[in-house]
């Protein structure tokens, strides 16, 4: 019976990667802190909801850009992902606005 010896290779710490992770965490933390500040200072309404939706979309795109490595892809692939997403967001806003107009007209 033969036994194989497992060799563990320890890689040196990549300071650039750690710096990038800390930078992303700080940016997301700042945006989240801003969201909390708005949550406790602005009363309920359309403005507050709009700010939350916009900041949530910014955070989502930033997470996709950094952690899913979209920022490092070729330009064509970026637009294949971003353009339909922007269209869907526009569609949702248009449907909400139209639905509100119809509701107001009927009632």
C-alpha positions as CSV (number, residue, x, y, z in Angstrom):
1,X,0.0,0.0,0.0
2,X,1.4,3.3,-1.1
3,X,0.7,6.6,0.6
4,X,1.0,10.0,-1.0
5,X,2.3,12.9,0.9
6,X,0.3,16.1,0.5
7,X,2.4,19.2,0.0
8,X,0.9,22.5,1.0
9,X,2.2,25.5,-0.7
10,X,1.6,28.8,1.1
11,X,1.1,31.7,-1.2
12,X,2.3,35.2,-0.1
13,X,-0.3,37.7,0.8
14,X,-1.5,39.7,-2.2
15,X,-1.8,43.2,-0.7
16,X,-3.4,44.6,-3.9
17,X,-6.3,42.2,-3.6
18,X,-6.8,42.9,0.1
19,X,-6.7,46.6,-0.6
20,X,-9.4,46.2,-3.4
21,X,-11.7,44.2,-1.0
22,X,-11.4,46.8,1.7
23,X,-12.1,49.5,-0.8
24,X,-15.3,47.8,-2.0
25,X,-16.4,47.1,1.6
26,X,-15.9,50.8,2.5
27,X,-17.8,52.0,-0.5
28,X,-20.7,49.6,0.2
29,X,-20.6,50.6,3.9
30,X,-20.8,54.3,3.0
31,X,-23.8,53.8,0.8
32,X,-25.5,51.6,3.4
33,X,-24.8,54.2,6.1
34,X,-26.4,56.9,3.8
35,X,-29.5,54.6,3.4
36,X,-29.8,54.3,7.2
37,X,-29.5,58.1,7.6
38,X,-32.3,58.6,5.1
39,X,-34.4,55.9,6.7
40,X,-34.4,57.8,10.0
41,X,-34.5,61.4,8.8
42,X,-36.9,61.5,5.8
43,X,-40.6,60.8,6.3
44,X,-42.4,58.1,4.2
45,X,-43.2,59.1,0.7
46,X,-42.2,58.9,-3.0
47,X,-38.9,60.8,-2.5
48,X,-37.7,58.3,0.2
49,X,-38.8,55.3,-1.9
50,X,-37.1,56.7,-5.0
51,X,-33.9,57.3,-3.1
52,X,-33.9,53.8,-1.7
53,X,-34.6,52.2,-5.1
54,X,-31.8,54.2,-6.8
55,X,-29.2,53.5,-4.1
56,X,-30.2,49.8,-4.1
57,X,-29.6,49.6,-7.9
58,X,-26.3,51.4,-7.5
59,X,-25.2,48.9,-4.9
60,X,-26.4,46.0,-7.0
61,X,-24.5,47.2,-10.1
62,X,-21.4,47.8,-8.0
63,X,-21.5,44.3,-6.5
64,X,-22.0,42.8,-9.9
65,X,-19.2,45.0,-11.3
66,X,-16.7,44.0,-8.6
67,X,-17.6,40.6,-7.2
68,X,-19.0,39.0,-10.4
69,X,-16.1,40.5,-12.4
70,X,-18.3,42.3,-14.9
71,X,-15.9,45.2,-14.8
72,X,-13.1,43.1,-16.2
73,X,-15.1,41.8,-19.2
74,X,-15.1,43.0,-22.8
75,X,-17.3,45.9,-23.7
76,X,-19.8,43.8,-25.7
77,X,-20.5,41.5,-22.8
78,X,-21.0,44.4,-20.4
79,X,-23.6,46.0,-22.7
80,X,-25.4,42.6,-23.3
81,X,-26.0,42.5,-19.5
82,X,-26.5,46.2,-18.7
83,X,-28.8,47.2,-21.6
84,X,-31.6,44.7,-21.0
85,X,-31.4,45.4,-17.2
86,X,-31.8,49.1,-17.8
87,X,-34.7,48.4,-20.2
88,X,-36.5,46.3,-17.6
89,X,-36.0,49.0,-14.9
90,X,-37.4,51.6,-17.4
91,X,-40.3,49.3,-18.1
92,X,-41.1,48.9,-14.4
93,X,-41.0,52.6,-13.9
94,X,-43.2,53.2,-16.9
95,X,-45.7,50.6,-15.8
96,X,-45.9,52.0,-12.3
97,X,-46.4,55.6,-13.6
98,X,-49.0,54.5,-16.1
99,X,-50.8,52.4,-13.5
100,X,-50.9,55.3,-11.1
101,X,-52.3,57.6,-13.8
102,X,-55.0,55.1,-14.7
103,X,-55.9,54.6,-11.0
104,X,-56.1,58.4,-10.4
105,X,-58.3,58.8,-13.5
106,X,-60.7,56.1,-12.4
107,X,-60.9,57.0,-8.7
